[in-house]
Amino acid sequence: MHKNGHPIGEMLTQAIQALEQAAEAPADVVLRGDGVAADGQVRVVAGPDGRLRELSLNPRVMRMASEDLAREILAAVNAALDDLRASVPGLEGIDPQLLARTMGGAHAGVMGRLEEFADGVELVVRRLEER
């Protein structure tokens, strides 16, 4: 629970702020993340959806042991994703998994309240019809 006692409200506020800041970015700005490893011989570009758009390998890296090459590719991919995350203002403070769990809980709570409200309205309508 957050310090103000309203974790859902706080998480929603953070999410809304991040979305508003991202929406305020100039239209010509393309969200992307760049990652480099192995002294620039491995380059990765991540798109705004988190999927890889480019993977460039300098032919010299093919001489590396497969385990070393895999480690360098992984480092470049993670650097690109970190760069992408940093390019979205306000996103760095939000834990996507926590937000998803919180939103899931909020959804369940809202749906329960809506069902209670609908049951109440149905009861009132039946009583009015009985008159």
Phi and psi restraints in degrees (value plus and minus 20) as a CYANA .aco file:
   2 HIS   PHI    -102.2   -62.2
   2 HIS   PSI     146.1   186.1
   3 LYS   PHI     -79.9   -39.9
   3 LYS   PSI     -48.6    -8.6
   4 ASN   PHI    -106.4   -66.4
   4 ASN   PSI     -22.5    17.5
   5 GLY   PHI      61.5   101.5
   5 GLY   PSI     -17.5    22.5
   6 HIS   PHI    -146.6  -106.6
   6 HIS   PSI      56.7    96.7
   7 PRO   PHI     -83.1   -43.1
   7 PRO   PSI     -57.0   -17.0
   8 ILE   PHI     -86.7   -46.7
   8 ILE   PSI     -66.5   -26.5
   9 GLY   PHI     -80.6   -40.6
   9 GLY   PSI     -62.2   -22.2
  10 GLU   PHI     -86.5   -46.5
  10 GLU   PSI     -63.1   -23.1
  11 MET   PHI     -85.1   -45.1
  11 MET   PSI     -61.0   -21.0
  12 LEU   PHI     -84.0   -44.0
  12 LEU   PSI     -60.5   -20.5
  13 THR   PHI     -81.2   -41.2
  13 THR   PSI     -65.1   -25.1
  14 GLN   PHI     -83.0   -43.0
  14 GLN   PSI     -62.8   -22.8
  15 ALA   PHI     -84.5   -44.5
  15 ALA   PSI     -63.5   -23.5
  16 ILE   PHI     -83.6   -43.6
  16 ILE   PSI     -62.7   -22.7
  17 GLN   PHI     -82.1   -42.1
  17 GLN   PSI     -62.8   -22.8
  18 ALA   PHI     -83.4   -43.4
  18 ALA   PSI     -62.8   -22.8
  19 LEU   PHI     -86.3   -46.3
  19 LEU   PSI     -59.5   -19.5
  20 GLU   PHI     -84.5   -44.5
  20 GLU   PSI     -62.6   -22.6
  21 GLN   PHI     -85.7   -45.7
  21 GLN   PSI     -59.5   -19.5
  22 ALA   PHI     -86.0   -46.0
  22 ALA   PSI     -57.7   -17.7
  23 ALA   PHI     -89.1   -49.1
  23 ALA   PSI     -46.6    -6.6
  24 GLU   PHI     -99.9   -59.9
  24 GLU   PSI     -27.7    12.3
  25 ALA   PHI     -82.7   -42.7
  25 ALA   PSI     123.3   163.3
  26 PRO   PHI     -76.1   -36.1
  26 PRO   PSI     125.4   165.4
  27 ALA   PHI     -82.1   -42.1
  27 ALA   PSI     -48.3    -8.3
  28 ASP   PHI    -103.9   -63.9
  28 ASP   PSI     -21.9    18.1
  29 VAL   PHI    -102.9   -62.9
  29 VAL   PSI     105.5   145.5
  30 VAL   PHI    -122.2   -82.2
  30 VAL   PSI     100.7   140.7
  31 LEU   PHI     -93.2   -53.2
  31 LEU   PSI     106.3   146.3
  32 ARG   PHI    -180.0  -140.0
  32 ARG   PSI     140.8   180.8
  33 GLY   PHI    -146.6  -106.6
  33 GLY   PSI     114.9   154.9
  34 ASP   PHI    -132.5   -92.5
  34 ASP   PSI     117.1   157.1
  35 GLY   PHI    -155.1  -115.1
  35 GLY   PSI     121.0   161.0
  36 VAL   PHI    -153.8  -113.8
  36 VAL   PSI     124.1   164.1
  37 ALA   PHI    -167.9  -127.9
  37 ALA   PSI     156.0   196.0
  38 ALA   PHI      32.8    72.8
  38 ALA   PSI      29.6    69.6
  39 ASP   PHI      34.7    74.7
  39 ASP   PSI      19.2    59.2
  40 GLY   PHI      66.0   106.0
  40 GLY   PSI     -17.6    22.4
  41 GLN   PHI    -103.6   -63.6
  41 GLN   PSI     -36.4     3.6
  42 VAL   PHI    -140.9  -100.9
  42 VAL   PSI     103.1   143.1
  43 ARG   PHI    -149.7  -109.7
  43 ARG   PSI     118.1   158.1
  44 VAL   PHI    -153.9  -113.9
  44 VAL   PSI     122.2   162.2
  45 VAL   PHI    -143.9  -103.9
  45 VAL   PSI     107.2   147.2
  46 ALA   PHI    -126.9   -86.9
  46 ALA   PSI     118.3   158.3
  47 GLY   PHI    -107.7   -67.7
  47 GLY   PSI     155.6   195.6
  48 PRO   PHI     -83.7   -43.7
  48 PRO   PSI     -39.1     0.9
  49 ASP   PHI    -109.2   -69.2
  49 ASP   PSI     -17.4    22.6
  50 GLY   PHI      66.1   106.1
  50 GLY   PSI     -20.5    19.5
  51 ARG   PHI    -109.6   -69.6
  51 ARG   PSI     130.3   170.3
  52 LEU   PHI     -93.6   -53.6
  52 LEU   PSI     114.4   154.4
  53 ARG   PHI    -122.1   -82.1
  53 ARG   PSI     -53.5   -13.5
  54 GLU   PHI    -164.1  -124.1
  54 GLU   PSI     125.8   165.8
  55 LEU   PHI    -159.4  -119.4
  55 LEU   PSI      94.1   134.1
  56 SER   PHI    -135.7   -95.7
  56 SER   PSI     108.8   148.8
  57 LEU   PHI    -140.2  -100.2
  57 LEU   PSI     105.2   145.2
  58 ASN   PHI     -87.8   -47.8
  58 ASN   PSI     115.8   155.8
  59 PRO   PHI     -73.0   -33.0
  59 PRO   PSI     -46.9    -6.9
  60 ARG   PHI     -84.8   -44.8
  60 ARG   PSI     -45.5    -5.5
  61 VAL   PHI     -91.5   -51.5
  61 VAL   PSI     -34.1     5.9
  62 MET   PHI     -89.6   -49.6
  62 MET   PSI     -33.0     7.0
  63 ARG   PHI    -103.0   -63.0
  63 ARG   PSI     -30.9     9.1
  64 MET   PHI     -92.7   -52.7
  64 MET   PSI     136.1   176.1
  65 ALA   PHI     -83.6   -43.6
  65 ALA   PSI     126.6   166.6
  66 SER   PHI     -77.9   -37.9
  66 SER   PSI     -57.6   -17.6
  67 GLU   PHI     -84.6   -44.6
  67 GLU   PSI     -59.8   -19.8
  68 ASP   PHI     -88.7   -48.7
  68 ASP   PSI     -62.0   -22.0
  69 LEU   PHI     -83.5   -43.5
  69 LEU   PSI     -63.3   -23.3
  70 ALA   PHI     -80.2   -40.2
  70 ALA   PSI     -62.2   -22.2
  71 ARG   PHI     -83.4   -43.4
  71 ARG   PSI     -59.9   -19.9
  72 GLU   PHI     -89.3   -49.3
  72 GLU   PSI     -60.5   -20.5
  73 ILE   PHI     -82.9   -42.9
  73 ILE   PSI     -64.3   -24.3
  74 LEU   PHI     -80.7   -40.7
  74 LEU   PSI     -61.6   -21.6
  75 ALA   PHI     -82.7   -42.7
  75 ALA   PSI     -61.9   -21.9
  76 ALA   PHI     -86.9   -46.9
  76 ALA   PSI     -61.2   -21.2
  77 VAL   PHI     -82.9   -42.9
  77 VAL   PSI     -66.8   -26.8
  78 ASN   PHI     -83.6   -43.6
  78 ASN   PSI     -57.8   -17.8
  79 ALA   PHI     -84.6   -44.6
  79 ALA   PSI     -59.6   -19.6
  80 ALA   PHI     -85.5   -45.5
  80 ALA   PSI     -61.3   -21.3
  81 LEU   PHI     -87.7   -47.7
  81 LEU   PSI     -58.4   -18.4
  82 ASP   PHI     -83.2   -43.2
  82 ASP   PSI     -61.7   -21.7
  83 ASP   PHI     -84.4   -44.4
  83 ASP   PSI     -61.4   -21.4
  84 LEU   PHI     -81.5   -41.5
  84 LEU   PSI     -67.0   -27.0
  85 ARG   PHI     -80.4   -40.4
  85 ARG   PSI     -59.8   -19.8
  86 ALA   PHI     -90.8   -50.8
  86 ALA   PSI     -41.9    -1.9
  87 SER   PHI     -99.9   -59.9
  87 SER   PSI     -31.2     8.8
  88 VAL   PHI    -119.4   -79.4
  88 VAL   PSI      87.5   127.5
  89 PRO   PHI     -77.1   -37.1
  89 PRO   PSI     113.1   153.1
  90 GLY   PHI      65.7   105.7
  90 GLY   PSI     -32.9     7.1
  91 LEU   PHI     -93.9   -53.9
  91 LEU   PSI     -46.5    -6.5
  92 GLU   PHI     -82.9   -42.9
  92 GLU   PSI     -42.8    -2.8
  93 GLY   PHI    -109.9   -69.9
  93 GLY   PSI     -20.2    19.8
  94 ILE   PHI    -130.5   -90.5
  94 ILE   PSI     108.6   148.6
  95 ASP   PHI    -111.1   -71.1
  95 ASP   PSI      90.1   130.1
  96 PRO   PHI     -78.1   -38.1
  96 PRO   PSI     -57.1   -17.1
  97 GLN   PHI     -87.5   -47.5
  97 GLN   PSI     -62.3   -22.3
  98 LEU   PHI     -84.3   -44.3
  98 LEU   PSI     -60.9   -20.9
  99 LEU   PHI     -82.3   -42.3
  99 LEU   PSI     -62.7   -22.7
 100 ALA   PHI     -83.2   -43.2
 100 ALA   PSI     -63.7   -23.7
 101 ARG   PHI     -84.5   -44.5
 101 ARG   PSI     -62.0   -22.0
 102 THR   PHI     -85.0   -45.0
 102 THR   PSI     -64.0   -24.0
 103 MET   PHI     -85.7   -45.7
 103 MET   PSI     -55.8   -15.8
 104 GLY   PHI     -82.7   -42.7
 104 GLY   PSI     -63.2   -23.2
 105 GLY   PHI     -85.8   -45.8
 105 GLY   PSI     -60.2   -20.2
 106 ALA   PHI     -84.0   -44.0
 106 ALA   PSI     -61.4   -21.4
 107 HIS   PHI     -80.6   -40.6
 107 HIS   PSI     -65.7   -25.7
 108 ALA   PHI     -81.9   -41.9
 108 ALA   PSI     -61.9   -21.9
 109 GLY   PHI     -84.6   -44.6
 109 GLY   PSI     -63.4   -23.4
 110 VAL   PHI     -85.3   -45.3
 110 VAL   PSI     -62.5   -22.5
 111 MET   PHI     -83.8   -43.8
 111 MET   PSI     -59.1   -19.1
 112 GLY   PHI     -82.2   -42.2
 112 GLY   PSI     -63.8   -23.8
 113 ARG   PHI     -84.7   -44.7
 113 ARG   PSI     -60.3   -20.3
 114 LEU   PHI     -83.3   -43.3
 114 LEU   PSI     -58.8   -18.8
 115 GLU   PHI     -84.6   -44.6
 115 GLU   PSI     -62.6   -22.6
 116 GLU   PHI     -81.0   -41.0
 116 GLU   PSI     -63.1   -23.1
 117 PHE   PHI     -83.8   -43.8
 117 PHE   PSI     -64.7   -24.7
 118 ALA   PHI     -82.7   -42.7
 118 ALA   PSI     -60.5   -20.5
 119 ASP   PHI     -82.0   -42.0
 119 ASP   PSI     -60.9   -20.9
 120 GLY   PHI     -84.5   -44.5
 120 GLY   PSI     -62.6   -22.6
 121 VAL   PHI     -84.6   -44.6
 121 VAL   PSI     -62.2   -22.2
 122 GLU   PHI     -80.9   -40.9
 122 GLU   PSI     -61.3   -21.3
 123 LEU   PHI     -83.7   -43.7
 123 LEU   PSI     -62.7   -22.7
 124 VAL   PHI     -84.3   -44.3
 124 VAL   PSI     -62.9   -22.9
 125 VAL   PHI     -82.0   -42.0
 125 VAL   PSI     -63.3   -23.3
 126 ARG   PHI     -82.2   -42.2
 126 ARG   PSI     -61.0   -21.0
 127 ARG   PHI     -85.0   -45.0
 127 ARG   PSI     -58.9   -18.9
 128 LEU   PHI     -86.9   -46.9
 128 LEU   PSI     -57.1   -17.1
 129 GLU   PHI     -88.4   -48.4
 129 GLU   PSI     -48.8    -8.8
 130 GLU   PHI     -92.4   -52.4
 130 GLU   PSI     -39.5     0.5
